[in-house]
Amino acid sequence: MNDFPARAVVDLGAVRGNVRALAAHAPTAQVMAVVKADAYGHGLVPAALAAVEGGATWLGTAQIPEALHLRRVGVTGVRILAWLYAPGAPLREAVEADLDLSVASRWALHDVVAAAREAGRTARVHLKVDTGLGRNGLVPAELPDVLAAALAAEAEGVLRVVGLWSHLAFADDPGHPVVRRQAAVFAQSVAAVEAAGARLEVRHLANSAATLTAPDLHWDLVRPGVAVYGLSPVPQVGGPERYGLVPAMTLEAQLATVKPVPAGSGVSYGHEYVVPHDTVLGVVPLGYADGIPRHASGTADRWGGPLQVGGRRLGIAGRVCMDQVVVDLGPGAAEVAGDRVVLWGDGRDGGPTAQDWAEAAGTISYEIVTRLGARVPRDYVDTERGDLSVTALTTVVGGAA
Ligand SMILES: *Cc1c(COP(=O)(O)O)cnc(C)c1O
């Protein structure tokens, strides 16, 4: 193992296979793999490369620096869209790095035009419409004006309006009427923008949930994020296996301490859990500093977030601490310090998943993997091509240039 007694093992073969599966769900669209937030905690560069190998022709990031980092390590030959920035963002660098940029407000258009002039290059712009999410984007009423300004800049050669796009508020609830309402507003916006003379290369609306459940919303490009990492965006409809996806991340740790305690012993802060009989406790060296949600603490009569130890499905005893959690291994348990504990993985052997943790903490699986702490090392394997050492990975990164 590593110096750190826990690690996230990320299967790049799973990422590649998930992108292939998503492409098969959306055969008429291109796939943009969303790799924001360190690829939902999986590691930006390795995940991005695996996604491209799986057939993604676009990558998507929220922040511009995430996209610039990909270019800096040699991820070229693939389009990268960055969509969230504030005044003062490195737009000139973005244009020089051949990124695609979202424009979601008037000031953004103004600043992208200025950046493109400074760079002496044509910026590629995707106008974002707020069709009803109520977040970022031009409201339909301001679209004509901003479009006119963008097309004027296009006539000068300063930019190209290559895309029109939007984001859904209820994609994870496939029958919800707001999905249809947003889809209609988007279709009207596309028609208006094209009638005004824009020659759009890509019109895009679908996140993971819409990619998997709403084929009529695929348009020219789908933007899956969480499904790239093998997690279901619609767990109430079906798990990853239903969609041909495999969770890519396994979080495992080594037991730091194993010790027998007598019945009646209190466990962890506040003694929320009191062992009902003589038992053996194990200390797992991961806590909320590492992204283990404190909301998944155990209570007096119920274990918290699930753990697998020696093939047994157990759970957190008592409160989640900053650096550690405790597990009741049961009377006579044979484990010793150093033994492996799995917190979440692909679940195919009946082990716990990020979705199980989401349910234990009252959140979504996205948050479970994305909040995995920076101090937990990420190790990479490739179940399609055999193990990939860290050295081999460096070669892959270099080779992508
Ligand atoms: C994060 C994000 C996505 C991906 O969403 P998933 O639900 O993870 O598939 C797509 N588009 C935008 C604008 C996003 O912010």
The ligand as a Gaussian input file, in Angstrom:
#p B3LYP/6-31G(d) Opt

LIG

0 1
 C      -22.033000      18.753000     -13.886000
 C      -22.699000      19.073000     -15.150000
 C      -23.014000      18.063000     -16.072000
 C      -22.884000      16.596000     -15.747000
 O      -23.938000      16.256000     -14.874000
 P      -24.180000      14.729000     -14.416000
 O      -25.474000      14.768000     -13.710000
 O      -23.036000      14.387000     -13.526000
 O      -24.181000      13.917000     -15.649000
 C      -23.512000      18.435000     -17.297000
 N      -23.709000      19.740000     -17.596000
 C      -23.453000      20.732000     -16.716000
 C      -23.703000      22.139000     -17.084000
 C      -22.957000      20.437000     -15.462000
 O      -22.719000      21.423000     -14.595000

